[in-house]
Amino acid sequence: MDAVIRAHAARVRAADPLVAGQDELRGAGDGSLEARDAVGRTSVERIDLDSMRAAWSPLVLHRLQARVAGPDPAAALGALLDRWLAGLRLDEPGQALTVSWPSRDTTPLRALAVRNFAPIVAQAVRPLTAGPATALGVRRATMGDLETVARLYERLVAYDAQFGWVAVRPSTPSRIREFLATEVLPTEWCWLAEPDGEAVGCVIVQPPAHSTWIARSVHTAPLAYLSVLYVEPSARGRGVGALLTGVAHGHAAAQGVRTMTLHHALPNPLSTPFWTRRGYRPLFTQWVRHLGP
């Protein structure tokens, strides 16, 4: 097992030195798997329907962490996937299978594609340099903006639900307001875009102290996480999104942040071009197989 993990980590490091955490299998998973030149750890997460997390995920997630080596990494991953799939109990509604893979380590990916997994979400990164932390028509949000930010956040969830991973739940509006009131507005960085005096977009960033959950995936620090960017359809194409991200980047850099990371939906035809123009590139890709509504 150790030899496979070391060889896997060396191959990934050669493909992308920014990727971290590939020299181990993290967490207390539900089970271990082995195949020729492959090892893995499985887990199942059942998400409370009334939680904030329920808006951003299917309700039952089967995860596989995999490490593969040898002369044919695709065959090794395929054998591991087959053992995982053969042992699953898939008798609950709202389930999905997910495997996160370093985006530049492309050699094994055919094993996922031929088993009906699709790339759904990218974790992207960019280095930060000093820049403007303010801009005309953009201001920091305060607790008095709770309803405005909540309205924009709800529209983001509804928009992203088109692409198959996010879902609007009955509890989503109340959970969003609770989340904004207790976490985002008191402790995170949030800006509103008001180019004509009315809020048409927002951006939210988790500062380094709140981003430790994802910082271990990247080899640079300090790191911040851009969790939300939304611009109303009527304001798109006017540079509002670029203005918001520019302010967020400038503020984070002024606080000593070296790297920004975020997740974006790959099926969204607007997302990848936008974030590429903002200087982001993929670090990990989440491959998913849906198992029903």
Secondary structure, DSSP 8 states (H G I E B T S, - for coil): -HHHHHHHHHHHHHH-TTB--TTS--S--SEEEEETTEEEEEEEEE--TTSGGGGGS-SEEEEEEEEE-SS-HHHHHHHHHHHHHHT----SSSEEEEEEEETT--TTTHHHHTTT-EEEEEEEEEE-----S-BTTEEE--GGGHHHHHHHHHHHHHHHGGGSS----TTHHHHHHHHIIIIIHHHSEEEEE-TTSS--EEEEEE-GGG-HHHHTTBSSSSEEEEEEEEE-GGGTTTTHHHHHHHHHHHHHHHTT--EEEEEEETT-TTHHHHHHHTT-EEEEEEEEEE---
